[in-house]
């Protein structure tokens, strides 16, 4: 098993021309801004793309990217379990943009309006808490368990640095790549 490396934003920027960059965020997040030349393979599709990523890693270093670094580290662990060496971008696209580096966005006609996964989680959690409180007041106090469950999930998410709600939301149609998108991305990765 290989140990994933971490590259800082300036290191990655200087070596961008020699790296195969894989953005593991949802297609909507990817469309909101990604590193130049990054290919989008959502985290839940990493295992499906394993042969192509392994092939790219043989030709050169693979850099995994997400919004903050947590999902790319998870992807790096999955790939390391399969003997594929990778590096992750410290701080993700947030740190990249904060360092003053460009993010690319597809042409308007190629994007779907979308929110970042973090924003989707905040909206969904807030809505569920409010719904639980409202139903608890108007219908039956037992509905407040919904609010308590969401609060407990948020605490667990913070403690484990994982997010079950994000994994569920990533499966919604607006966050999933179209089958042709993943196929085209994998074909581009084979050529890369």
Beta strands, then each sheet from edge to edge (+ up, - down):
strand 1: 5-7
strand 2: 20-23
strand 3: 39-40
strand 4: 62-65
strand 5: 87-89
sheet 1: 1+ 5+ 4+ 2+ 3+
end
